Each structure stands twice: as C-alpha cells, then as structure tokens.
Amino acid sequence: MTSIASVTLEVADRAAADRFYSTAFGLDDRLRLAASDAPSTGFRGFTLSLVVAQPADVDALLDAAVRAGATTLKPAAKSLWGYGGVVQAPDGTIWQLASSSKKNTGPATGRVDEFVLLLGVEDVKSSKKFYVEHGLAVGKSFGGKYVEFATGPVKLALYKRHGLAKLVGVSPDGTGSHRLTIGSDTQPFTDPDGFAWTTASENASV
C-alpha cells in the first residue's frame, strides 16, 4: 500500500518560512521546506489540515499562526461537522485547522491528531481511479464529491477544485506551480492535475 511520509512546500523565502512554521505549528518531519522561485499565482489547488481534539486546540493553533504572520481567511466557528477556521501562511499555503468536536473537555493540549493533504482536482472519480492504480487504498468515498485514502503519516483526500476554494474562502483561479511535492514510498509520478510525487528520501528539506 502506498503511503505518504511528508509534503514539501516550495517557498520563496526559506528562512522566513522556517521561522513561521516553527513558531506557528511546531510540526515534525511530515512538513518539509524547499526554496523555489517557480511562478505561482492565486489558488494553488490544495490545502493542508491539522485535525485536533477540541475547539481549544483549534483556537490555540489559529492564534499562534496569526501571531506568526498568517492571514485569517475564515475565523474559527462552529459548523455542522465540528469547529474550525482557515488561515493563509506568509508563503501562500492555505491551512485548515479543525476539530470534529464542538465542545471543550479541557485545556488545549497542543497535540495534532491528523495531518491531511486535501487536493483540489477537476474530476474526483478519475483522480480516484488514477490513485488506486498507483497503489493507494481508499478509506472513504462519497461518489464524485470526496475521496479519502489511507496513506500513513500524511492523510490524502480529494475534493473538487472549485468546491475546495469555496470551502476555504478564496477564488479558484490560479496559475503556475502548485509549490508542493508529495513524498511517498512509490516511484516518482505526476497526477492528472499536475501534483508531483517523489520518493520520500528524495523529498528532503535542504
């Protein structure tokens, strides 16, 4: 079964991105950084999500991100599925911070339960087929709307590109590089929407 060990964000200012992520989220080696000047405008077609236990943890992450320089796209609020908010990091990456719980059971713990890469694709069904053919195991599937794979340390999910942009409060328009590389235990390939996968050992932060 194909698994994802890490994702690499390609950033214009590596030092600034290092400072932001170490201050805002303190993430482990599932998130890596690499310097890049590849042209990229507007929505890059993906989001990263940190799933936590309760609203207090969402608020703590949102506050830390904003203090470190992130822009709030959607303030934290309750919804049908739980509680969450959306921020955009200084490097342009959009982060969803969420909990399935609507009530706190104690103080914030600082623990991240899931790290999720959500790709916005043109055709969910065909992208699902592509990924299954590349060894990914489907965890959840809701027709042509949403697919979630069992991919180890980094969970992968697919959503319609326009729907994902609407979900996080941005225009779906965007051109150029995704500024993202997915590190896995498979051979390198590029999916139908232009997202690049590479062997995890090659996806090192330098």
HUWO-V887101 format. One record per residue. N is the residue number from 0. RES is the residue in one small letter. PSI is psi as a letter, one per 40 degrees, with the letter a starting at -180 (NA if undefined). OMEGA is omega in radians with two decimals (NA if undefined). NEAR is the number of other C-alpha atoms within 8 Angstrom. Layout:
N/RES/PSI/OMEGA/NEAR, N/RES/PSI/OMEGA/NEAR
This chain:
0/m/h/3.13/6, 1/t/h/3.11/11, 2/s/i/3.10/13, 3/i/h/-3.13/16, 4/a/d/-3.04/12, 5/s/i/2.95/15, 6/v/i/3.10/14, 7/t/h/3.04/15, 8/l/h/3.11/11, 9/e/h/-2.97/11, 10/v/i/-3.14/13, 11/a/d/-3.10/8, 12/d/g/-3.06/8, 13/r/d/-3.10/10, 14/a/d/3.14/6, 15/a/d/3.13/7, 16/a/d/3.07/12, 17/d/d/-3.12/9, 18/r/d/-3.11/8, 19/f/d/-3.02/13, 20/y/d/3.10/10, 21/s/d/3.13/9, 22/t/d/-3.02/10, 23/a/d/-2.99/12, 24/f/d/-3.12/9, 25/g/f/-3.03/7, 26/l/i/3.11/8, 27/d/a/-3.03/5, 28/d/e/2.98/6, 29/r/d/3.10/10, 30/l/h/3.12/10, 31/r/i/-3.10/11, 32/l/i/3.06/13, 33/a/i/3.12/11, 34/a/h/3.13/10, 35/s/i/3.03/8, 36/d/f/3.12/6, 37/a/h/-3.13/7, 38/p/h/3.13/6, 39/s/h/3.11/11, 40/t/i/3.06/8, 41/g/a/-3.08/9, 42/f/h/-3.09/12, 43/r/e/3.03/12, 44/g/e/3.11/13, 45/f/i/2.96/12, 46/t/i/2.97/11, 47/l/i/-3.11/12, 48/s/i/2.97/13, 49/l/h/-3.12/13, 50/v/h/-3.06/12, 51/v/i/-2.96/14, 52/a/d/-2.99/11, 53/q/i/-3.12/15, 54/p/d/-3.14/14, 55/a/d/3.12/9, 56/d/d/3.06/14, 57/v/d/-3.12/16, 58/d/d/-3.14/9, 59/a/d/3.11/10, 60/l/d/3.12/12, 61/l/d/-3.14/13, 62/d/d/-3.14/8, 63/a/d/-3.14/11, 64/a/d/-3.13/15, 65/v/d/3.09/12, 66/r/d/-3.12/8, 67/a/e/3.06/9, 68/g/e/3.12/9, 69/a/i/3.08/11, 70/t/h/3.11/9, 71/t/h/3.05/9, 72/l/d/3.06/11, 73/k/h/3.11/9, 74/p/i/3.12/8, 75/a/h/-3.12/11, 76/a/i/3.05/7, 77/k/i/3.07/9, 78/s/a/3.13/7, 79/l/d/-3.05/4, 80/w/e/-3.12/6, 81/g/b/-3.07/11, 82/y/h/-3.14/16, 83/g/i/3.11/15, 84/g/i/-3.07/14, 85/v/h/3.06/15, 86/v/i/3.04/15, 87/q/h/-3.14/13, 88/a/i/3.12/13, 89/p/d/3.12/10, 90/d/e/3.10/9, 91/g/e/-3.14/6, 92/t/h/3.13/10, 93/i/h/-3.11/12, 94/w/h/2.99/12, 95/q/h/3.14/13, 96/l/h/-2.91/14, 97/a/i/3.02/14, 98/s/i/3.07/14, 99/s/e/3.12/10, 100/s/i/3.11/10, 101/k/e/-3.10/10, 102/k/i/3.08/6, 103/n/i/3.05/9, 104/t/e/-3.13/5, 105/g/a/3.12/4, 106/p/i/3.11/7, 107/a/h/-3.10/8, 108/t/d/-3.07/5, 109/g/e/-3.12/7, 110/r/h/3.05/7, 111/v/h/-3.09/9, 112/d/d/-3.13/8, 113/e/i/3.05/10, 114/f/h/-2.97/12, 115/v/h/3.00/12, 116/l/h/-3.13/12, 117/l/h/-3.12/12, 118/l/h/3.03/12, 119/g/h/-3.04/14, 120/v/i/-3.13/12, 121/e/d/-3.08/7, 122/d/h/-3.06/8, 123/v/d/-3.09/14, 124/k/d/-3.12/8, 125/s/d/3.09/7, 126/s/d/3.06/12, 127/k/d/3.13/10, 128/k/d/3.14/8, 129/f/d/-3.09/9, 130/y/d/3.06/9, 131/v/d/3.11/10, 132/e/d/3.10/7, 133/h/e/2.97/7, 134/g/e/3.13/8, 135/l/i/3.13/13, 136/a/h/3.14/10, 137/v/h/3.07/10, 138/g/d/3.09/8, 139/k/i/3.12/7, 140/s/h/3.12/8, 141/f/g/3.11/7, 142/g/b/-3.13/7, 143/g/e/-3.08/8, 144/k/d/-3.01/8, 145/y/h/3.07/12, 146/v/h/3.11/16, 147/e/h/-3.12/12, 148/f/i/3.03/12, 149/a/h/-2.99/11, 150/t/f/3.01/13, 151/g/b/-3.03/8, 152/p/d/3.09/10, 153/v/h/3.13/15, 154/k/h/3.11/14, 155/l/h/3.06/13, 156/a/i/3.13/12, 157/l/i/3.14/14, 158/y/i/3.08/14, 159/k/h/-3.07/13, 160/r/d/-3.13/12, 161/h/d/3.13/8, 162/g/d/3.12/9, 163/l/d/3.10/12, 164/a/d/3.12/14, 165/k/d/-3.12/10, 166/l/d/-3.08/7, 167/v/e/3.01/11, 168/g/f/3.10/8, 169/v/i/3.04/9, 170/s/i/3.12/8, 171/p/e/-3.09/11, 172/d/i/3.11/6, 173/g/i/3.14/10, 174/t/i/3.05/9, 175/g/a/-3.03/8, 176/s/i/2.99/9, 177/h/e/-3.07/10, 178/r/f/-3.09/11, 179/l/h/2.98/11, 180/t/h/-3.09/13, 181/i/h/-3.12/14, 182/g/h/-3.07/16, 183/s/a/3.12/13, 184/d/e/3.14/10, 185/t/i/3.05/8, 186/q/i/-3.10/7, 187/p/i/3.03/8, 188/f/i/3.07/7, 189/t/h/-3.06/9, 190/d/i/-3.07/10, 191/p/d/-3.14/6, 192/d/e/3.05/7, 193/g/e/3.10/7, 194/f/h/-3.04/11, 195/a/h/3.06/11, 196/w/i/3.11/13, 197/t/i/3.09/14, 198/t/h/-2.99/12, 199/a/d/-3.12/13, 200/s/d/3.12/6, 201/e/e/-3.04/7, 202/n/f/-3.04/13, 203/a/i/3.06/8, 204/s/h/-3.09/7, 205/v/NA/NA/5
